[in-house]
């Protein structure tokens, strides 16, 4: 929780932090008062991560598999991006992915 020094009535922070803890029970919340000094950007403005976009896409597909299939999907699942085509005029990216599991008897 950032910029707590900007809140005049500190008693109002507790309900906000409690609600955040309810929404994300596995997270830790630490009030931050001081800010880091401003400086020049360390990365280009359009760079959203240090990993390639294909890796991020594969991990997103893998995450959606776990969320959708739950117990039916083994944790030893991997996703490989087979093809990636961009259509900038339509603001669209078409992605083809291959899903691997460790055992042949898992659902196709």
Residue pairs with C-beta under 8 A, 6 or more apart in sequence:
1 13
1 16
1 17
1 20
1 29
1 30
1 31
1 32
2 32
2 35
3 32
3 35
4 10
4 13
4 31
4 32
4 33
5 33
5 34
7 13
13 31
17 29
17 31
20 27
20 29
21 27
21 29
49 56
54 81
54 84
57 81
57 84
57 95
57 97
58 79
58 80
58 81
58 97
59 79
61 79
61 95
61 97
61 99
62 77
62 78
62 79
65 73
65 77
65 79
65 99
66 73
66 77
72 107
73 101
73 106
74 101
74 102
74 103
74 106
76 101
76 102
77 99
77 100
77 101
78 99
78 100
79 97
79 98
79 99
79 100
80 97
80 98
80 100
81 95
81 96
81 97
82 96
82 97
82 98
83 94
83 95
83 96
84 93
84 94
84 95
84 96
85 93
85 94
86 92
86 93
86 94
87 93
87 94
